[in-house]
Amino acid sequence: MSFDYSRYERYSRQILLPGFGVSTQQKLDKAKVLVVGAGGLGCPALQYLASAGVGTIGIIDDDVVSVSNLQRQVLFTEADIGFPKARKAAAVLERMNSGIGINVYNERLTTANALELFENYDVILDGTDNFSTRYLINDACVLLKKPLVFGAVSQFEGQLAVFNGEREGEQPVNYRDLFPDPPKDGEIANCADGGVLGVLPGIIGTMQANEVLKLITGMGEPLINRLLTYNALTNQTYEMILVPGDRSKQEIPVNEEEFRSTDYAAACAADNNGILISASQLAQLIDDKDTIIIDVREKGELPLLAIPHQQLPLSTLQTETPVFNGKTWVFLCQTGRRSLQAINYFSAMEGNRKMYSVDGGIIAWEKFNNKKEHDKAHS
């Protein structure tokens, strides 16, 4: 395949690098990379992959842009709120580099479409923020023997690794070697609950793009069988060498049929039957004198809860022993994860109480009230 020298100037600064040259640029031009998730990690990764000249880039994401995304998802603006992320991201990349191909999948990644989709790409980049999808991506890559560039962020710390990559003399390591069992809902806070420094996913996402470029070009040493952890507050990094775990204890599907029948959402779902209530059910309980509403967020978290309630930060449970009256306790947090943790804590001590968690948390409560006000104004 001959190189299009009309595009030489665009990539000249990397072509001039020792050991790079036109032949390496051709490798990028022929490469196909799928980015799963056009969020905090996916946005910067997509920018640099497109700028570097990766010939075909796929973007799969079924979410829409929200105002809370703008602090870290740098491909989007206020004008994009409410529009599909995958399409908006693709439009930006097309304006950035008209010489590459962008495939848009405005849909959720599932066991029904993952294998067929992944087959068409050389490298998979995981930019997701939920565990059920991470395990799905990992298992699909293991089945198809595709390299997976993993990234994760939380608060001030990020992680980066290359799973299922080939290194001479070593057996490939996958995500389950590091985390064999999926955590249940509510066990680990996501960005909506714990927060994240806006620049951090930019750093980790850019590092993911760098790992992809190393895998494609064969230059440098990709983080195969290694996990890098980065602290944004101290700029400290450290690497952990990863080794294969006991594969007999890993629940990786052994074939396509088994993969398609695996319920990844159920594997991460906690047994919350009878515990969750909706925002509309909370509205019915507000005036019940036997109900105590308890906000388990940290002090200062917004939005403020504008209904009668008690404040009990989840972080203080080990040091404080709160006393609440009322036969029914309703716990709230930002998204509903920490409130489930609070129920788990109290259920061992207060077995005679009715305890509920508001599904979707205060975000769901705000949406419920906004819709109610909207309907009232237009009735």
VEXPAMAR-53183 format. One record per residue (C-alpha): residue in one letter; x, y, z; residue number from 1. Coordinates in steps of 0.001 Angstrom, whole numbers, padded with zeros to 6 digits. Layout:
! residues N
("A"; (X; Y; Z); NUM)
...
This chain:
! residues 379
("M"; (000000; 000000; 000000); 1)
("S"; (001562; 003299; -001117); 2)
("F"; (001534; 006278; 001191); 3)
("D"; (-000517; 009354; 000222); 4)
("Y"; (002235; 011962; 000231); 5)
("S"; (-000355; 014754; 000036); 6)
("R"; (-000933; 013970; 003725); 7)
("Y"; (002771; 013901; 004602); 8)
("E"; (002778; 017383; 006132); 9)
("R"; (-000083; 016498; 008485); 10)
("Y"; (001850; 013653; 010088); 11)
("S"; (005355; 014960; 009426); 12)
("R"; (006246; 015553; 013072); 13)
("Q"; (005753; 011889; 013979); 14)
("I"; (007073; 010544; 010681); 15)
("L"; (010337; 012378; 011451); 16)
("L"; (010754; 010485; 014725); 17)
("P"; (013681; 008023; 014840); 18)
("G"; (012414; 004587; 013858); 19)
("F"; (008975; 005859; 012823); 20)
("G"; (008988; 006892; 009184); 21)
("V"; (006396; 006436; 006464); 22)
("S"; (006097; 002673; 007018); 23)
("T"; (004925; 003161; 010599); 24)
("Q"; (002435; 005814; 009523); 25)
("Q"; (001091; 003292; 007032); 26)
("K"; (000485; 000857; 009903); 27)
("L"; (-001640; 003485; 011623); 28)
("D"; (-003512; 004214; 008399); 29)
("K"; (-004433; 000526; 008016); 30)
("A"; (-005348; 000029; 011694); 31)
("K"; (-008867; -000285; 013084); 32)
("V"; (-009575; 000681; 016697); 33)
("L"; (-012879; 000442; 018565); 34)
("V"; (-013458; 002801; 021480); 35)
("V"; (-016182; 001618; 023839); 36)
("G"; (-017637; 004658; 025580); 37)
("A"; (-017347; 008278; 024442); 38)
("G"; (-017030; 009629; 027986); 39)
("G"; (-014248; 011013; 030138); 40)
("L"; (-011718; 008414; 028967); 41)
("G"; (-013019; 007929; 025459); 42)
("C"; (-013045; 011616; 024463); 43)
("P"; (-009311; 012328; 024856); 44)
("A"; (-008404; 008883; 023508); 45)
("L"; (-010508; 009513; 020406); 46)
("Q"; (-008942; 012921; 019844); 47)
("Y"; (-005397; 011604; 019822); 48)
("L"; (-006152; 008465; 017846); 49)
("A"; (-007807; 010578; 015161); 50)
("S"; (-005016; 013150; 015188); 51)
("A"; (-002360; 010439; 014881); 52)
("G"; (-004020; 009083; 011731); 53)
("V"; (-005554; 005783; 012851); 54)
("G"; (-007348; 004858; 009643); 55)
("T"; (-010611; 003499; 011040); 56)
("I"; (-012077; 004396; 014417); 57)
("G"; (-015275; 002926; 015811); 58)
("I"; (-017273; 004594; 018587); 59)
("I"; (-019977; 002728; 020482); 60)
("D"; (-022049; 004546; 023113); 61)
("D"; (-025804; 004704; 023656); 62)
("D"; (-025750; 007655; 026079); 63)
("V"; (-026561; 011319; 025481); 64)
("V"; (-024593; 014371; 026567); 65)
("S"; (-025605; 015834; 029932); 66)
("V"; (-024435; 018997; 031666); 67)
("S"; (-022508; 016994; 034283); 68)
("N"; (-020372; 015492; 031462); 69)
("L"; (-018898; 018810; 030368); 70)
("Q"; (-016411; 019021; 033253); 71)
("R"; (-014319; 016212; 031737); 72)
("Q"; (-015759; 014995; 028404); 73)
("V"; (-013865; 017437; 026253); 74)
("L"; (-015389; 016679; 022840); 75)
("F"; (-018716; 018164; 023885); 76)
("T"; (-020111; 021664; 024442); 77)
("E"; (-023252; 023065; 026035); 78)
("A"; (-024899; 023013; 022610); 79)
("D"; (-024549; 019199; 022565); 80)
("I"; (-026608; 018540; 025711); 81)
("G"; (-029298; 015965; 025005); 82)
("F"; (-027694; 014682; 021792); 83)
("P"; (-026109; 011220; 021316); 84)
("K"; (-022471; 011131; 022446); 85)
("A"; (-021273; 008780; 019711); 86)
("R"; (-022637; 010946; 016903); 87)
("K"; (-021452; 014220; 018398); 88)
("A"; (-017979; 012783; 019034); 89)
("A"; (-017791; 011472; 015457); 90)
("A"; (-018759; 014883; 014056); 91)
("V"; (-015883; 016521; 015949); 92)
("L"; (-013375; 013891; 014789); 93)
("E"; (-014491; 014211; 011168); 94)
("R"; (-013831; 017951; 011308); 95)
("M"; (-010496; 017254; 012979); 96)
("N"; (-009269; 014744; 010385); 97)
("S"; (-011194; 014186; 007155); 98)
("G"; (-008704; 011557; 006003); 99)
("I"; (-009847; 008805; 008392); 100)
("G"; (-013002; 006717; 008649); 101)
("I"; (-015355; 006967; 011644); 102)
("N"; (-017910; 004240; 012383); 103)
("V"; (-020702; 005249; 014750); 104)
("Y"; (-022664; 002741; 016820); 105)
("N"; (-025309; 004649; 018740); 106)
("E"; (-026287; 001609; 020764); 107)
("R"; (-025471; -000254; 023959); 108)
("L"; (-022767; -002886; 023876); 109)
("T"; (-024349; -006272; 024676); 110)
("T"; (-023588; -009952; 024316); 111)
("A"; (-025747; -009875; 021183); 112)
("N"; (-023511; -007437; 019269); 113)
("A"; (-020086; -007485; 020953); 114)
("L"; (-018420; -010406; 019149); 115)
("E"; (-019459; -009335; 015649); 116)
("L"; (-018406; -005773; 016385); 117)
("F"; (-015048; -006627; 017945); 118)
("E"; (-014168; -008951; 015033); 119)
("N"; (-013868; -005909; 012759); 120)
("Y"; (-011206; -004155; 014850); 121)
("D"; (-007556; -004733; 015723); 122)
("V"; (-007559; -003163; 019187); 123)
("I"; (-010364; -002524; 021688); 124)
("L"; (-010177; 000473; 024038); 125)
("D"; (-012349; 000305; 027157); 126)
("G"; (-013583; 003756; 028171); 127)
("T"; (-016550; 002547; 030232); 128)
("D"; (-017350; 003236; 033868); 129)
("N"; (-019459; 000262; 034943); 130)
("F"; (-018337; -003195; 035929); 131)
("S"; (-020856; -005296; 034022); 132)
("T"; (-019687; -003814; 030709); 133)
("R"; (-016008; -004128; 031688); 134)
("Y"; (-016383; -007860; 032251); 135)
("L"; (-018357; -008222; 029027); 136)
("I"; (-015616; -006416; 027066); 137)
("N"; (-012888; -008473; 028712); 138)
("D"; (-014536; -011806; 028007); 139)
("A"; (-015256; -010915; 024380); 140)
("C"; (-011607; -009924; 023890); 141)
("V"; (-010418; -013182; 025457); 142)
("L"; (-012669; -015224; 023175); 143)
("L"; (-011524; -013331; 020079); 144)
("K"; (-007882; -012947; 021183); 145)
("K"; (-008086; -009165; 020822); 146)
("P"; (-005792; -006808; 022768); 147)
("L"; (-007718; -004673; 025257); 148)
("V"; (-006491; -001281; 026466); 149)
("F"; (-008062; -000743; 029879); 150)
("G"; (-008445; 002517; 031792); 151)
("A"; (-010310; 003498; 034945); 152)
("V"; (-010544; 006623; 037094); 153)
("S"; (-011931; 007454; 040522); 154)
("Q"; (-011563; 010709; 042433); 155)
("F"; (-007816; 011511; 042121); 156)
("E"; (-006469; 008158; 040944); 157)
("G"; (-006369; 006391; 037602); 158)
("Q"; (-005371; 002945; 036361); 159)
("L"; (-004094; 001742; 033004); 160)
("A"; (-003243; -001690; 031575); 161)
("V"; (-003107; -003723; 028392); 162)
("F"; (-004951; -007011; 028754); 163)
("N"; (-004849; -010010; 026451); 164)
("G"; (-001728; -008702; 024739); 165)
("E"; (001103; -010792; 023365); 166)
("R"; (004490; -010701; 025072); 167)
("E"; (007171; -013242; 024254); 168)
("G"; (007489; -015935; 026890); 169)
("E"; (004452; -014782; 028875); 170)
("Q"; (000861; -015969; 029022); 171)
("P"; (-001612; -013154; 028337); 172)
("V"; (-003294; -011682; 031412); 173)
("N"; (-006912; -010523; 031334); 174)
("Y"; (-009076; -008333; 033575); 175)
("R"; (-010346; -011317; 035563); 176)
("D"; (-006791; -012178; 036575); 177)
("L"; (-006765; -008872; 038416); 178)
("F"; (-010400; -008853; 039558); 179)
("P"; (-011800; -012418; 039355); 180)
("D"; (-015269; -011660; 040713); 181)
("P"; (-017496; -008775; 039600); 182)
("P"; (-018408; -006417; 042475); 183)
("K"; (-022071; -005971; 043295); 184)
("D"; (-023971; -002736; 042726); 185)
("G"; (-023165; -000232; 045432); 186)
("E"; (-019937; -001867; 046602); 187)
("I"; (-017668; 000523; 044707); 188)
("A"; (-018522; 004175; 044106); 189)
("N"; (-018514; 005464; 040532); 190)
("C"; (-017735; 009018; 039417); 191)
("A"; (-021291; 010169; 040079); 192)
("D"; (-020953; 009108; 043721); 193)
("G"; (-017291; 009599; 044557); 194)
("G"; (-016474; 012341; 042060); 195)
("V"; (-013468; 012675; 039780); 196)
("L"; (-010969; 015449; 039096); 197)
("G"; (-011844; 016615; 035581); 198)
("V"; (-008307; 016505; 034211); 199)
("L"; (-007688; 012928; 035416); 200)
("P"; (-009675; 011062; 032719); 201)
("G"; (-007939; 013321; 030212); 202)
("I"; (-004569; 012075; 031448); 203)
("I"; (-005562; 008401; 031581); 204)
("G"; (-007484; 008539; 028289); 205)
("T"; (-004481; 010065; 026550); 206)
("M"; (-002276; 007342; 028029); 207)
("Q"; (-004725; 004758; 026676); 208)
("A"; (-004339; 006271; 023207); 209)
("N"; (-000573; 006015; 023624); 210)
("E"; (-000865; 002301; 024457); 211)
("V"; (-002995; 001763; 021353); 212)
("L"; (-000410; 003506; 019176); 213)
("K"; (002375; 001353; 020650); 214)
("L"; (000396; -001819; 019974); 215)
("I"; (-000249; -000811; 016353); 216)
("T"; (003219; 000434; 015506); 217)
("G"; (005239; -002068; 017502); 218)
("M"; (007230; 000753; 019036); 219)
("G"; (008096; 000988; 022725); 220)
("E"; (006850; -001337; 025460); 221)
("P"; (003070; -001486; 025894); 222)
("L"; (001731; -002142; 029401); 223)
("I"; (001098; -005808; 028618); 224)
("N"; (000686; -007816; 031835); 225)
("R"; (001297; -004661; 033889); 226)
("L"; (-001012; -002277; 035753); 227)
("L"; (-000007; 001358; 036074); 228)
("T"; (-001575; 003497; 038795); 229)
("Y"; (-001374; 007295; 038625); 230)
("N"; (-002148; 009773; 041415); 231)
("A"; (-003138; 013210; 040133); 232)
("L"; (-002444; 014938; 043465); 233)
("T"; (001158; 013790; 043772); 234)
("N"; (002015; 012883; 040151); 235)
("Q"; (003275; 009591; 041524); 236)
("T"; (002989; 006435; 039453); 237)
("Y"; (003701; 002831; 040245); 238)
("E"; (003499; -000357; 038243); 239)
("M"; (002322; -003778; 039286); 240)
("I"; (003365; -006876; 037366); 241)
("L"; (000329; -009042; 036616); 242)
("V"; (000378; -012811; 036344); 243)
("P"; (-002347; -015209; 035195); 244)
("G"; (-004698; -016418; 037913); 245)
("D"; (-006404; -019761; 038268); 246)
("R"; (-008375; -019941; 035024); 247)
("S"; (-010509; -022776; 036398); 248)
("K"; (-012009; -020270; 038840); 249)
("Q"; (-012640; -017569; 036231); 250)
("E"; (-016118; -017535; 034762); 251)
("I"; (-015044; -016631; 031239); 252)
("P"; (-017375; -018085; 028587); 253)
("V"; (-015608; -020787; 026601); 254)
("N"; (-017481; -020252; 023334); 255)
("E"; (-019767; -017853; 021483); 256)
("E"; (-022977; -019564; 022611); 257)
("E"; (-022015; -019393; 026269); 258)
("F"; (-020969; -015752; 025907); 259)
("R"; (-024300; -014772; 024380); 260)
("S"; (-026201; -016442; 027210); 261)
("T"; (-024180; -014758; 030002); 262)
("D"; (-026093; -012108; 031963); 263)
("Y"; (-023365; -009624; 032935); 264)
("A"; (-025802; -007199; 034518); 265)
("A"; (-027112; -009929; 036804); 266)
("A"; (-023569; -010884; 037799); 267)
("C"; (-023069; -007370; 039184); 268)
("A"; (-026576; -006884; 040549); 269)
("A"; (-027124; -006882; 044285); 270)
("D"; (-030171; -008554; 045799); 271)
("N"; (-032225; -005403; 046312); 272)
("N"; (-035694; -006906; 046107); 273)
("G"; (-038005; -005103; 048496); 274)
("I"; (-035394; -002447; 049283); 275)
("L"; (-035601; -000050; 046351); 276)
("I"; (-038342; 002543; 046054); 277)
("S"; (-038917; 005075; 043308); 278)
("A"; (-038855; 008863; 043559); 279)
("S"; (-042648; 008915; 043305); 280)
("Q"; (-042885; 006482; 046230); 281)
("L"; (-040599; 008767; 048232); 282)
("A"; (-043012; 011634; 047553); 283)
("Q"; (-045783; 009596; 049169); 284)
("L"; (-043677; 008969; 052285); 285)
("I"; (-042508; 012531; 052941); 286)
("D"; (-045474; 013466; 055142); 287)
("D"; (-045585; 010138; 056987); 288)
("K"; (-044691; 010883; 060623); 289)
("D"; (-043280; 007369; 061019); 290)
("T"; (-040784; 007873; 058177); 291)
("I"; (-037281; 009286; 058619); 292)
("I"; (-035458; 010399; 055457); 293)
("I"; (-031674; 010155; 055746); 294)
("D"; (-029177; 011763; 053337); 295)
("V"; (-025926; 009767; 053481); 296)
("R"; (-023916; 012070; 051228); 297)
("E"; (-020963; 014022; 052559); 298)
("K"; (-021601; 017519; 053880); 299)
("G"; (-021562; 020111; 051126); 300)
("E"; (-022597; 017810; 048290); 301)
("L"; (-025063; 019371; 045859); 302)
("P"; (-027892; 019601; 045091); 303)
("L"; (-029248; 020277; 048558); 304)
("L"; (-032168; 018094; 049563); 305)
("A"; (-035167; 020404; 050020); 306)
("I"; (-037347; 018060; 052075); 307)
("P"; (-037259; 017303; 055821); 308)
("H"; (-034369; 014922; 056419); 309)
("Q"; (-031451; 013915; 058616); 310)
("Q"; (-027838; 014220; 057472); 311)
("L"; (-025629; 011171; 058050); 312)
("P"; (-022462; 011020; 055899); 313)
("L"; (-021675; 007417; 055053); 314)
("S"; (-018031; 008002; 055966); 315)
("T"; (-018970; 008603; 059636); 316)
("L"; (-020787; 005318; 060238); 317)
("Q"; (-017760; 003648; 061781); 318)
("T"; (-017214; 006470; 064280); 319)
("E"; (-020735; 007641; 065101); 320)
("T"; (-023760; 005749; 066367); 321)
("P"; (-026773; 007722; 065195); 322)
("V"; (-030143; 007426; 066862); 323)
("F"; (-033200; 007771; 064647); 324)
("N"; (-036858; 007435; 065528); 325)
("G"; (-039492; 006265; 063095); 326)
("K"; (-040525; 002838; 061952); 327)
("T"; (-039401; 003448; 058375); 328)
("W"; (-035987; 004723; 057282); 329)
("V"; (-035465; 005971; 053737); 330)
("F"; (-031833; 006476; 052671); 331)
("L"; (-030742; 008737; 049835); 332)
("C"; (-027449; 009576; 048148); 333)
("Q"; (-026509; 011009; 044776); 334)
("T"; (-027283; 007952; 042627); 335)
("G"; (-028478; 005257; 045031); 336)
("R"; (-025233; 003349; 045602); 337)
("R"; (-024165; 004703; 048971); 338)
("S"; (-027697; 004457; 050302); 339)
("L"; (-027593; 000712; 049641); 340)
("Q"; (-024350; 000519; 051603); 341)
("A"; (-026046; 002315; 054491); 342)
("I"; (-028871; -000239; 054489); 343)
("N"; (-026352; -003086; 054561); 344)
("Y"; (-024698; -001469; 057573); 345)
("F"; (-027882; -000860; 059562); 346)
("S"; (-029728; -004045; 058663); 347)
("A"; (-027486; -006075; 060978); 348)
("M"; (-028406; -003856; 063946); 349)
("E"; (-031916; -002677; 063201); 350)
("G"; (-033685; -005749; 061928); 351)
("N"; (-037105; -004540; 063068); 352)
("R"; (-037013; -001394; 060924); 353)
("K"; (-038312; -000989; 057403); 354)
("M"; (-035417; 000390; 055356); 355)
("Y"; (-035493; 001604; 051782); 356)
("S"; (-033109; 003128; 049257); 357)
("V"; (-034344; 005549; 046610); 358)
("D"; (-033547; 004051; 043221); 359)
("G"; (-031463; 006556; 041264); 360)
("G"; (-030939; 008684; 044368); 361)
("I"; (-031247; 012441; 044496); 362)
("I"; (-030628; 012688; 040762); 363)
("A"; (-033824; 010677; 040193); 364)
("W"; (-035625; 012763; 042838); 365)
("E"; (-034630; 016003; 041076); 366)
("K"; (-035788; 014666; 037699); 367)
("F"; (-039099; 013594; 039253); 368)
("N"; (-039706; 017051; 040716); 369)
("N"; (-038645; 018868; 037543); 370)
("K"; (-041066; 016783; 035500); 371)
("K"; (-043833; 017437; 038008); 372)
("E"; (-043234; 021198; 037814); 373)
("H"; (-043102; 021022; 034011); 374)
("D"; (-046375; 019108; 033808); 375)
("K"; (-047992; 021507; 036241); 376)
("A"; (-046884; 024537; 034210); 377)
("H"; (-048277; 023070; 030999); 378)
("S"; (-051521; 021653; 032360); 379)
